[in-house]
Amino acid sequence: MDTQFCKVAIDGHVMMVTIDRPEMRNALHAGANFELAEVFDRFEADPALWVAILTGAGDKAFSAGADLRSPAAPDDPRSYRGMPLARTGFAGLTWRFERRKPVIAAVNGLALGGGFEAALACDIIVAAPCATFGLTEPKVGLAALGGGIQRIVQELGPKRAHAMLLTARRITAAQARDWGLVAEVAADGDLLACARRWADEILACSPASIVATKAVMKSYHEFGMEVSNREMFALPEVRQMLTGPDAREGGKALFEKRTPVWAEPG
């Protein structure tokens, strides 16, 4: 892809997306948000891409959030401080509720405001030891309206969420790990390799199984425990998994003591 505000690299079934505005601490303006929306549209549409990794250029910031110096567009109904967003939200991720494929956030520094919201919208977060997280919008007269309020309550529960949201407090990578937000704090200099190891573990699984698993998780969040359990076999992703080639290939490979060869997701 011809991109201006991010770098995109493909390695096998993995797409690496690097927000590339280091001079702005990878803060995102309208152009960057729309560009990232197009990048993740391509990721979702390409059957050869199974996992994405999102990180920031440099070693200072994953993303410091919205570029508040962007020109205002107050008439845009989906603007954030006058900054228009694609329908899929900040970084093309925060309102992408129909996403079927896993995305890993590799947080290499500041993840503040919309930057933290983008990380929260990913499935897995790994972090450098220097990473810092915060929904700091109230410090500049705003609020975390890119899904951060809802997701932090969902992730942490109301009391911890209130403690973080109502103070706009920042937390360290170690505290984020202890609170269950971060899956792993990588060793110094090992962040992208750490993210790739997580991606490789996902790639070892059937992509159809991953898509079905995410669909069941979504149904649980939307409808609750009982309905999700009773209705999950009607989900098209679950039906496709059970009737698709991977369900046969997995058992056959296990019996033959070899690595399975998974089909590309439909």
C-alpha positions as CSV (number, residue, x, y, z in Angstrom):
1,M,0.0,0.0,0.0
2,D,1.0,3.6,-0.7
3,T,0.9,5.1,2.9
4,Q,2.1,8.4,4.3
5,F,1.5,8.2,8.0
6,C,2.3,4.6,8.7
7,K,4.5,1.8,7.4
8,V,3.1,-1.5,6.4
9,A,5.2,-4.7,6.1
10,I,4.0,-8.2,5.2
11,D,5.9,-11.2,6.5
12,G,4.1,-14.5,5.6
13,H,0.6,-14.3,7.2
14,V,1.5,-11.4,9.4
15,M,1.0,-7.7,8.7
16,M,3.1,-5.3,10.7
17,V,1.7,-1.7,10.9
18,T,4.0,1.0,12.3
19,I,2.5,4.4,13.1
20,D,5.1,6.7,11.5
21,R,4.8,10.2,13.1
22,P,7.7,10.0,15.6
23,E,8.2,13.7,15.6
24,M,4.6,14.0,16.9
25,R,5.0,11.1,19.3
26,N,2.9,9.2,16.8
27,A,-0.2,11.3,17.6
28,L,-2.9,10.8,14.9
29,H,-4.7,13.4,12.9
30,A,-7.5,12.9,10.4
31,G,-5.3,11.8,7.5
32,A,-3.5,9.2,9.7
33,N,-6.8,7.9,11.1
34,F,-8.3,7.4,7.6
35,E,-5.1,5.9,6.3
36,L,-5.1,3.3,9.2
37,A,-8.7,2.6,8.5
38,E,-7.8,1.7,4.9
39,V,-4.9,-0.5,6.1
40,F,-7.0,-2.5,8.5
41,D,-9.8,-2.8,5.8
42,R,-7.2,-4.5,3.7
43,F,-6.1,-6.7,6.5
44,E,-9.7,-7.9,7.1
45,A,-10.3,-8.5,3.4
46,D,-7.1,-10.3,2.5
47,P,-7.4,-14.1,3.2
48,A,-3.6,-14.4,3.2
49,L,-3.3,-12.1,6.2
50,W,-4.1,-13.8,9.5
51,V,-2.6,-11.7,12.3
52,A,-1.7,-8.0,12.5
53,I,0.8,-6.2,14.8
54,L,0.4,-2.5,15.5
55,T,3.3,-0.5,17.0
56,G,4.7,3.0,16.8
57,A,7.9,4.4,15.2
58,G,10.8,5.2,17.5
59,D,11.2,4.4,21.1
60,K,9.2,7.2,22.8
61,A,5.6,6.5,21.9
62,F,3.2,3.9,20.6
63,S,0.8,6.8,20.2
64,A,0.3,9.9,22.3
65,G,-3.3,10.0,21.1
66,A,-5.1,12.6,19.0
67,D,-3.1,15.3,17.4
68,L,-4.8,18.3,19.0
69,R,-3.2,20.7,16.6
70,S,-5.3,19.3,13.7
71,P,-7.7,21.7,11.9
72,A,-11.1,21.7,13.4
73,A,-14.1,20.3,11.5
74,P,-17.0,20.9,14.0
75,D,-19.7,20.0,11.5
76,D,-18.5,16.5,11.1
77,P,-20.9,14.3,13.1
78,R,-18.2,11.8,14.0
79,S,-15.5,14.3,14.8
80,Y,-13.3,14.2,17.9
81,R,-12.4,17.8,18.8
82,G,-13.2,18.6,15.2
83,M,-11.0,15.7,14.0
84,P,-13.0,13.5,11.6
85,L,-12.6,9.8,12.0
86,A,-13.4,6.9,9.7
87,R,-16.4,4.8,10.7
88,T,-14.0,2.4,12.3
89,G,-12.7,5.0,14.7
90,F,-9.4,6.1,16.1
91,A,-6.5,4.4,14.3
92,G,-9.1,2.5,12.2
93,L,-9.6,0.2,15.2
94,T,-11.6,1.6,18.1
95,W,-15.0,1.3,16.4
96,R,-14.2,-1.8,14.3
97,F,-16.6,-4.0,16.1
98,E,-17.0,-6.5,13.3
99,R,-13.3,-7.4,13.2
100,R,-12.7,-11.1,12.7
101,K,-8.9,-11.4,12.8
102,P,-6.6,-10.9,15.8
103,V,-4.5,-7.7,16.2
104,I,-1.6,-7.5,18.7
105,A,-0.5,-4.1,20.1
106,A,3.2,-3.8,20.7
107,V,3.4,-0.7,22.9
108,N,6.8,0.8,22.8
109,G,6.4,3.9,24.9
110,L,3.5,6.3,25.6
111,A,0.0,5.0,24.9
112,L,-2.1,7.9,26.0
113,G,-5.7,9.0,25.2
114,G,-6.6,7.6,21.8
115,G,-3.3,5.7,21.6
116,F,-4.4,3.7,24.7
117,E,-7.8,3.3,23.2
118,A,-6.3,1.8,20.0
119,A,-4.2,-0.6,22.1
120,L,-7.3,-1.6,24.2
121,A,-9.2,-2.3,20.9
122,C,-6.5,-4.9,20.0
123,D,-6.8,-8.5,21.2
124,I,-3.4,-8.8,22.9
125,I,-1.1,-6.1,24.3
126,V,2.6,-6.6,24.8
127,A,4.7,-3.8,26.1
128,A,8.2,-2.5,26.5
129,P,9.3,-1.9,30.1
130,C,9.2,1.8,29.5
131,A,5.5,1.8,28.3
132,T,3.0,4.1,30.0
133,F,-0.7,3.9,29.7
134,G,-3.4,6.4,30.4
135,L,-6.8,7.8,29.3
136,T,-5.6,11.3,29.9
137,E,-8.3,13.2,27.9
138,P,-9.8,14.9,31.0
139,K,-6.4,16.7,31.5
140,V,-7.1,18.7,28.3
141,G,-10.9,19.1,28.8
142,L,-12.0,16.0,26.9
143,A,-13.0,12.5,27.6
144,A,-12.1,9.0,26.2
145,L,-14.9,8.9,23.6
146,G,-13.1,6.4,21.3
147,G,-14.3,3.4,23.3
148,G,-11.7,3.8,26.1
149,I,-14.3,4.4,28.9
150,Q,-16.3,1.3,28.0
151,R,-13.3,-0.9,27.4
152,I,-11.5,0.0,30.6
153,V,-14.6,-0.7,32.6
154,Q,-15.0,-4.0,30.8
155,E,-11.3,-4.9,31.4
156,L,-10.8,-3.7,35.0
157,G,-14.2,-3.5,36.6
158,P,-15.9,-0.3,37.8
159,K,-13.7,0.5,40.9
160,R,-10.3,0.3,39.2
161,A,-11.8,1.9,36.1
162,H,-13.1,4.8,38.1
163,A,-9.8,5.2,39.8
164,M,-8.1,5.5,36.5
165,L,-10.7,7.4,34.5
166,L,-11.6,10.0,37.1
167,T,-8.0,10.9,37.8
168,A,-6.6,10.6,34.2
169,R,-3.8,8.7,35.9
170,R,-1.1,7.0,34.0
171,I,0.1,3.5,34.9
172,T,3.3,1.7,34.1
173,A,3.7,-1.4,32.0
174,A,4.3,-3.5,35.1
175,Q,1.0,-2.2,36.7
176,A,-0.9,-2.8,33.4
177,R,0.4,-6.4,33.4
178,D,-0.6,-6.9,37.0
179,W,-4.1,-5.5,36.2
180,G,-4.4,-7.9,33.3
181,L,-4.3,-5.3,30.5
182,V,-0.9,-6.4,29.2
183,A,-0.1,-10.0,28.4
184,E,3.7,-9.7,28.6
185,V,6.3,-7.1,29.4
186,A,9.1,-7.7,27.0
187,A,12.8,-7.4,27.9
188,D,14.5,-4.3,26.7
189,G,15.0,-4.3,23.0
190,D,12.8,-7.4,22.5
191,L,9.4,-5.9,22.0
192,L,8.8,-6.7,18.3
193,A,10.3,-10.1,18.7
194,C,7.9,-10.7,21.6
195,A,4.9,-9.6,19.6
196,R,6.0,-11.9,16.7
197,R,6.2,-14.8,19.1
198,W,2.6,-14.2,20.1
199,A,1.7,-13.9,16.5
200,D,3.4,-17.2,15.7
201,E,1.5,-18.9,18.5
202,I,-1.8,-17.7,16.9
203,L,-0.5,-18.8,13.4
204,A,0.0,-22.3,14.8
205,C,-3.8,-22.5,15.3
206,S,-6.4,-22.9,12.6
207,P,-7.5,-19.5,11.3
208,A,-11.0,-20.7,11.1
209,S,-10.9,-21.7,14.7
210,I,-9.6,-18.2,15.7
211,V,-12.4,-16.5,13.7
212,A,-15.0,-18.8,15.3
213,T,-13.5,-18.1,18.8
214,K,-13.7,-14.4,18.3
215,A,-17.3,-14.7,17.1
216,V,-18.3,-16.6,20.2
217,M,-16.5,-14.0,22.4
218,K,-18.4,-11.3,20.6
219,S,-21.7,-13.0,21.1
220,Y,-20.9,-13.4,24.8
221,H,-20.2,-9.7,25.2
222,E,-23.4,-8.8,23.4
223,F,-25.9,-11.4,24.7
224,G,-24.5,-12.8,27.9
225,M,-23.5,-16.3,29.0
226,E,-26.7,-18.3,28.5
227,V,-27.7,-16.9,25.1
228,S,-24.2,-17.2,23.8
229,N,-23.9,-20.8,24.9
230,R,-27.3,-21.8,23.4
231,E,-26.9,-19.9,20.1
232,M,-23.2,-20.2,19.3
233,F,-23.7,-23.2,17.0
234,A,-25.9,-21.0,14.8
235,L,-23.1,-18.5,14.3
236,P,-21.8,-18.7,10.6
237,E,-18.2,-18.6,11.8
238,V,-18.8,-21.6,14.0
239,R,-20.6,-23.5,11.3
240,Q,-17.8,-22.7,8.8
241,M,-15.3,-24.0,11.3
242,L,-17.1,-27.3,12.0
243,T,-17.8,-28.0,8.3
244,G,-14.6,-26.6,6.9
245,P,-11.3,-28.4,6.0
246,D,-9.4,-27.4,9.1
247,A,-11.7,-29.5,11.3
248,R,-10.6,-32.6,9.3
249,E,-7.0,-31.5,8.8
250,G,-6.4,-31.0,12.6
251,G,-7.3,-34.5,13.5
252,K,-5.5,-36.0,10.6
253,A,-2.3,-34.1,11.3
254,L,-2.5,-35.1,15.0
255,F,-2.9,-38.8,14.0
256,E,-0.1,-38.6,11.5
257,K,2.2,-36.7,14.0
258,R,2.8,-33.7,11.7
259,T,2.2,-30.0,11.6
260,P,-1.2,-29.2,10.2
261,V,-1.6,-27.3,7.0
262,W,-4.4,-24.9,7.6
263,A,-6.7,-23.4,4.9
264,E,-6.8,-19.7,4.3
265,P,-9.9,-18.2,6.0
266,G,-12.8,-17.4,3.8
